[in-house]
Amino acid sequence: MYAYDDLMILCIDLDENLYYDKTPLSDSGISTADYLNFYNDPKYIGLSHQQKELLYHMSKLDSDSREELIEYAAFKASRKQTITNS
């Protein structure tokens, strides 16, 4: 008697070049080694995961984009404070 997997192999022609059990990785342009080096840097030891991730992505931006994000964050924070005080 055959096992279920043995029968599936007999019935289905699988392409050996594809990984069926893995989701495709997105090409985000982030080097894993670069990210881990930044993340494990001792000078960021007291920061949370979220703070480290934010700093990493901010370090990859040019100065104009950083300024825009800071202005946006300040705007969102002031708007939220206005809403909660109303």
N, C-alpha and C positions, 0 to 999 in steps of 0.2 A: 504494500500500500504506500502511495506517495504522500509526502507532506504537502501542504498547501503551497508553500514557496516553490517546491519542485515543480508542481503543476503550472504555476504562474510562469516559471522560466520556460517551460515547454510551449506555452501558449502565446507569450508576448516576446516580441523582438525588441530588446532594449538597446539603445545607443550607448556604447561604452564611454563615449566622450562627454556625456551629460551626467550631472550629479542630480539625481531625482529627489534626494532627501534633503537637499540644502536649498535655502532661498538664495537667489542671486544677490551678491553684494553690490551696493550702489557705488558708483564712482564719484565719491564726494571730494576727491582731491586731497584727502587727509591721509598722511602717512602714519601708519600705526606706530612705528618706532619713534617718529618725531613727537607724536602726541604723548606716548608713554614716557619719553624722556622729560618732556615738559611737566607732565602730571606727577612724576616721581621726584622732581627737583626738591631738595631739602628746604629751599627758601619758601615753598608753598605748603609746608607741612601742617600749619594750623588752619588751613582753609578747607572748606567743605568741597565735596565733589562738584557741586554746581558752580561754586566760585572759581575753581580751577578750570572748569570747562569754559566758562565765560572769559576768563583771562586768556586762555589758549586761543580762542577764536578772535578775541580782540587784538591779540598780538599779530595775527595774520592780516589784519586790515591796514589800509593806509590811514594817515592821520585825519584826513577829511571825513572818512567814513566813521572813524572812532568818535569824532566830535559830533557827528549827526546822531549816532546812537546814544551818546551821553545826553544830548539835548532832548531826544525822544524819551529816554528814561526819566529825565527830570520833569518833562511835561506830564507823562503818565502818572508819576508819583504825586505831583501837585494836584492833578485832576482827581485822583483817588482820594486824596486828603480833603479836597473841597466837597466831594460827594459824601464822605463819611461825617463831615462836620455839619452838613445841612440838616 
